[in-house]
């Protein structure tokens, strides 16, 4: 990446499974690609609550649930918290073009966790 406004290809949309949670790396930054029924997001791999891995979360195409403490987020709503969730997901800027998913990563997005169990 030469400039902070560069878009990087993450993957082809056809390569994403239905309701997939796909761990990827973009310029050495670990991310999670979420392939929802209505929307795709690229987020940090950890939960905003206590740094548990969201790679092992439960996802039905609309709602992502962290299996550690059951926080939930609406993927259709851009990662807004639901239920007992108390913080939204941080999301990288994405765009879809010619059947591919692109992401703009200027820096690693990180949550401020009280514990580090990830």
Order of alpha helices (4+ residues) and beta strands (2+ residues): beta-beta-beta-beta-beta-beta-beta-beta-beta-beta
